[in-house]
Amino acid sequence: MAAHNQSEGLLHLAVKRGLVDPKTAAALLPLRDGRSMAVVLVEKAGLTPEVVRQLRDEQKRNSIPGRIGPYRLTEHLGNGGMSIVYKGIDPQTRQTVAVKLLSPKVAAYGLSIPRFQREVRSANEIDHPNVIKCLDHGEINGRPYQILEYMAGGDVATRLQSVGRLSSHEAITIVRDCALGLAAIHAAGMVHRDVKPANIFLDAHGSAKVADLGLARHVEPEDQLTLPGHCVGTPWYMSPEQARGCEELDGRADLFSLGATLYHLLSGQPPFRGATPRAVITAVLTQEPPAISLLCPDLAPELVKTIQRCLAKDRQRRFAHANEIAQVLEKIHSPSAGSAVGTVTPLPRWSAVAWLTRRWSRVRGLFSARKQQHV
């Protein structure tokens, strides 16, 4: 049965990659006759042995181990830089969870285990609705794992890839939520150091939560997992002081990254670009990003000013606290003074129609008055 499932999985992967069309795939299963699907794909579907080997490697990477600790795994969600993420079920609560397991290659070298463990510790220190919760953690065969709350909406980077750019309504909502989450992280004495679309997740209702505290660092000097003078983070969203390897980072580095993320969500491109990561870092240190007002001419002036202030090279010119950004974005998002953070107050369709009707009546009145004067 296991061999049959593996064969079907390999065939499904070939179809998913566009190497075999569905009609051909349906005809291939009966042709196995005891042979492996890899052989059938070479002999009957015309795939090269090298392509089949790559498919088998990918299948092996994405295979679901069945259980990790007491958690039953149901789906492979993706691979990160140092971990594999599965969808799973908590056997006690029947709750859907995300299971993050350190990849075997990374675990073998042991270099990222301290970072993985720090992520667990950092997540356990934060309890906020806009920061992904760590529900449990453990170790299996020398590989640490985390149990995280499951985010049905996926990550924002994937959403960006599918739509190109977000509406100002959606982008403001996401970044405002993240600002609130970052405020909680900073209040706990930590700097995230890797704020970017791939580390922002959406729940089933569209609320955004900050994830991946693996690079989070306490402001206190004794937290020295990163070597002095070494920059960590993602170049496209990294603050200038972070790019220089500054040891005395504070929450304003995250606010720069949050501004870069908002820029990307609205324009469809990161504010700083280059052919290599080193070229991007040079741009972060020496260049100003293309004016967001030119890329998105319909943005509210206050939103443009907010992005510009976040992306100031001098951190003294940025917002001092993440809550300030949340408040500014809430005011842009919901102009009415009484609306609460987390609610949206869009202009009702009927009120827009009424405004146009009144405007047209006024214009007609002016034309009529001028006509009477000429008569």
C-alpha positions in Angstrom: 0.0 0.0 0.0 2.8 2.4 0.9 4.6 1.7 -2.4 1.3 2.3 -4.3 0.8 5.7 -2.5 4.4 6.7 -3.3 3.9 5.8 -7.0 0.7 7.9 -7.1 2.5 10.7 -5.3 5.3 10.7 -7.8 2.8 10.7 -10.7 0.8 13.5 -9.1 4.0 15.6 -8.7 4.8 15.1 -12.4 1.4 16.4 -13.4 1.7 19.3 -10.9 5.0 20.3 -12.5 3.5 20.2 -16.0 5.7 17.2 -17.1 2.7 14.9 -17.7 -0.8 15.9 -18.7 -3.7 14.5 -16.6 -5.0 12.2 -19.4 -1.6 10.6 -19.9 -1.3 10.2 -16.1 -4.6 8.3 -15.9 -3.3 5.8 -18.5 0.0 5.3 -16.8 -1.1 3.8 -13.5 -2.4 0.5 -15.1 0.9 0.1 -17.0 3.0 -0.3 -13.9 2.7 -4.1 -13.8 4.8 -4.3 -10.6 7.4 -1.8 -11.8 8.2 1.4 -10.1 6.5 4.6 -11.3 9.9 6.1 -11.9 10.6 3.4 -14.6 7.1 3.9 -16.2 7.7 7.7 -16.4 10.9 7.1 -18.3 9.6 4.4 -20.6 6.1 5.5 -21.3 6.0 9.3 -20.5 9.3 10.1 -22.1 10.9 11.8 -19.1 14.6 11.6 -18.7 16.2 9.7 -15.8 17.6 13.0 -14.5 14.1 14.7 -14.4 12.6 11.6 -12.6 15.5 11.7 -10.1 14.7 15.4 -9.4 11.0 14.5 -8.9 11.9 11.7 -6.5 14.1 14.1 -4.5 11.4 16.6 -4.3 8.9 14.0 -3.3 11.2 12.8 -0.6 11.7 16.4 0.7 8.0 17.0 0.8 7.0 13.6 2.2 4.9 13.6 5.4 6.4 11.6 8.2 2.9 10.7 9.7 3.5 12.0 13.2 5.8 14.3 15.0 5.4 13.7 18.7 1.7 13.3 19.4 0.7 15.5 16.4 -0.7 13.8 13.3 0.5 15.4 10.1 -2.0 15.9 7.3 -0.3 18.1 4.7 3.1 19.5 3.7 2.8 23.4 3.7 6.3 24.4 2.7 10.0 24.6 3.2 11.8 27.5 4.8 15.5 28.3 5.0 16.1 26.0 7.9 12.8 24.2 8.5 9.9 22.2 7.1 6.4 23.2 7.9 3.4 20.8 8.0 -0.2 21.1 8.7 -1.2 18.9 11.6 -3.9 17.9 14.2 -3.6 18.2 17.9 -4.9 14.8 19.2 -6.2 16.3 22.4 -8.0 19.4 21.2 -8.6 18.3 17.6 -7.3 21.7 16.7 -5.5 22.3 13.4 -1.9 23.4 14.0 1.2 24.2 12.1 4.2 21.9 12.9 7.6 23.5 12.2 10.4 20.9 12.1 14.1 21.7 11.7 15.3 20.3 8.4 17.6 17.2 8.7 20.5 18.8 6.9 20.5 21.9 9.1 20.1 19.7 12.2 23.0 17.6 11.2 25.4 20.6 11.2 23.8 22.0 14.4 24.5 25.6 13.5 20.8 26.7 13.4 19.6 24.8 16.5 20.4 27.8 18.8 18.4 30.1 16.5 15.5 27.6 16.4 15.6 27.3 20.2 15.7 31.1 20.6 12.6 31.4 18.4 10.8 29.1 20.8 11.9 31.1 23.8 11.0 34.4 22.2 7.6 33.2 21.1 6.8 32.0 24.6 7.5 35.5 25.9 4.9 37.2 23.7 1.1 36.9 24.1 -0.5 39.2 21.6 -3.3 38.6 18.9 -1.0 40.0 16.2 2.0 37.6 17.0 1.8 33.9 16.1 1.6 31.8 19.2 3.9 28.9 20.0 1.6 26.3 21.4 4.1 23.6 22.2 7.7 22.4 21.3 9.8 19.3 21.6 12.4 17.3 19.9 12.3 14.1 17.7 15.4 12.2 16.6 17.7 15.2 17.5 15.5 17.6 15.5 13.6 20.3 17.5 10.1 21.2 16.4 7.5 23.9 17.3 3.7 23.7 17.3 2.3 27.0 16.1 -1.2 28.3 15.6 -2.3 27.5 12.1 -2.9 30.5 9.7 -5.4 29.6 7.1 -4.6 32.7 4.9 -1.0 31.8 4.4 1.9 34.3 4.2 1.7 37.7 2.6 4.6 37.0 0.3 2.6 34.3 -1.4 -0.4 36.6 -1.7 1.8 39.2 -3.3 3.1 36.7 -5.9 -0.5 35.9 -6.8 -1.9 39.4 -7.2 1.2 41.6 -7.8 0.2 44.4 -5.4 -2.4 44.9 -2.8 -5.0 47.6 -2.5 -4.2 50.4 0.0 -7.1 49.1 2.1 -5.6 45.7 2.5 -2.0 46.9 2.8 -2.8 49.3 5.5 -4.8 46.7 7.4 -2.0 44.2 7.3 0.8 46.7 8.3 -1.3 48.2 11.0 -1.9 44.7 12.5 1.9 44.1 12.3 2.7 47.4 14.0 0.6 46.3 16.9 2.4 42.9 17.0 5.8 44.6 16.8 4.8 46.9 19.7 4.3 43.9 21.9 7.6 42.4 20.8 9.4 45.6 21.5 7.7 46.0 24.9 9.2 42.6 25.7 12.6 44.1 25.1 13.2 42.4 21.7 13.9 43.5 18.2 12.5 41.2 15.5 15.2 42.0 12.8 13.5 40.2 9.9 10.2 41.9 9.2 9.1 41.1 5.7 6.1 39.8 3.7 7.2 36.2 4.1 7.1 36.5 7.9 3.6 38.0 8.0 0.7 35.5 8.0 -3.0 35.9 7.7 -5.7 34.1 9.6 -9.0 33.0 8.2 -10.5 36.4 8.9 -7.7 38.4 7.2 -6.0 39.6 10.4 -2.2 39.7 10.1 0.2 38.2 12.6 4.0 38.6 12.8 5.9 35.3 12.7 9.4 33.8 12.8 11.2 35.2 15.8 14.3 33.2 15.0 16.3 36.3 14.5 14.7 38.2 17.4 17.3 39.6 19.8 16.9 41.1 23.2 18.2 44.6 23.4 20.4 43.7 26.4 24.0 43.3 25.4 24.3 39.7 26.8 22.2 38.4 23.9 25.2 37.8 21.6 24.1 34.9 19.4 25.0 37.1 16.4 28.7 38.0 16.0 29.5 41.7 16.3 29.7 43.5 12.9 27.7 40.8 11.1 24.4 41.9 9.6 21.4 39.5 9.7 18.0 39.8 8.1 16.8 40.1 4.5 18.6 42.8 2.5 15.5 44.1 0.6 13.8 45.2 3.9 16.9 45.7 6.1 17.5 49.0 7.9 20.7 50.9 7.2 22.0 50.4 10.8 21.3 46.7 10.5 23.1 46.5 7.1 26.1 48.1 8.7 26.1 45.4 11.4 25.3 47.9 14.2 25.3 46.1 17.6 23.0 48.7 19.2 19.8 48.0 17.3 16.4 49.0 18.7 12.8 48.8 17.6 13.2 51.5 15.0 15.1 49.0 12.8 11.9 47.0 12.6 9.9 50.1 11.8 12.2 50.7 8.8 11.5 47.1 7.7 7.8 47.6 8.2 7.9 50.7 6.0 9.7 48.7 3.3 7.1 46.0 3.6 4.3 48.6 3.2 6.1 50.1 0.2 6.3 46.6 -1.4 2.6 45.7 -0.7 1.4 48.9 -2.3 3.8 49.2 -5.3 4.5 45.5 -6.1 8.3 45.9 -5.6 10.6 46.3 -2.7 12.0 49.9 -2.2 15.6 48.8 -2.8 16.7 46.5 -5.6 19.9 45.1 -7.0 21.4 42.3 -8.9 22.9 40.7 -5.8 22.2 40.9 -2.1 25.4 42.9 -1.7 24.1 45.4 -4.3 20.8 45.7 -2.5 22.6 46.4 0.8 24.6 49.1 -1.0 21.4 50.7 -2.2 19.9 50.6 1.3 23.0 52.4 2.6 23.5 55.0 -0.1 20.3 55.5 -2.2 16.8 56.7 -1.8 14.0 54.5 -3.0 11.9 55.5 -6.1 9.2 57.8 -4.9 6.1 55.8 -3.9 3.9 58.7 -5.0 5.1 58.2 -8.6 4.6 54.4 -8.5 1.2 54.8 -6.8 -0.1 58.3 -7.6 -3.5 57.7 -6.0 -2.1 57.2 -2.5 -3.2 59.5 0.3 -0.5 62.1 1.0 -0.5 61.1 4.7 0.2 57.5 3.7 3.1 58.7 1.5 4.5 60.7 4.4 4.2 57.7 6.7 6.2 55.5 4.3 8.9 58.2 3.9 9.2 58.6 7.6 9.6 54.8 8.1 12.3 54.7 5.5 14.4 57.5 6.8 18.1 56.6 6.8 18.6 58.3 10.1 16.6 56.4 12.7 16.1 59.6 14.7 13.8 60.8 12.0 11.6 57.7 12.0 8.7 56.9 14.3 9.8 56.3 17.8 7.4 53.5 18.6 5.4 50.9 16.5 2.2 52.0 18.2 2.6 55.4 16.6 2.5 53.8 13.1 -0.5 51.8 14.1 -2.3 55.0 15.2 -1.4 56.9 12.0 -2.5 54.0 9.8 -5.7 53.7 11.7 -6.5 57.3 11.2 -5.8 57.0 7.4 -7.8 53.8 7.3 -10.8 55.0 9.4 -10.9 58.8 9.3 -13.9 59.0 11.7 -12.7 59.9 15.2 -14.8 57.3 16.9 -13.7 54.2 15.0 -11.6 51.7 17.0 -8.4 50.0 16.0 -9.2 46.8 14.2 -12.4 48.1 12.6 -12.8 49.4 9.0 -15.1 52.3 8.2 -15.4 52.4 4.4 -17.4 55.1 2.7 -20.9 53.7 2.1 -21.9 53.5 -1.6 -25.1 55.5 -1.0 -23.2 58.4 0.6 -20.9 58.7 -2.5 -23.9 58.8 -4.8 -25.5 61.5 -2.6 -22.4 63.6 -2.7 -22.2 63.4 -6.5 -25.9 64.3 -6.8 -25.4 67.4 -4.6 -22.3 68.3 -6.6 -24.2 68.1 -9.9 -27.1 70.1 -8.6 -24.7 72.9 -7.5 -23.0 72.9 -10.9 -26.4 73.1 -12.7 -27.4 76.0 -10.4 -24.2 77.9 -11.3 -24.8 77.4 -15.1 -28.4 78.5 -14.7 -27.5 81.7 -12.8 -24.9 82.7 -15.4 -27.3 82.1 -18.2 -29.9 84.5 -16.5 -27.2 87.2 -16.1 -26.4 87.1 -19.8 -30.0 87.3 -20.7 
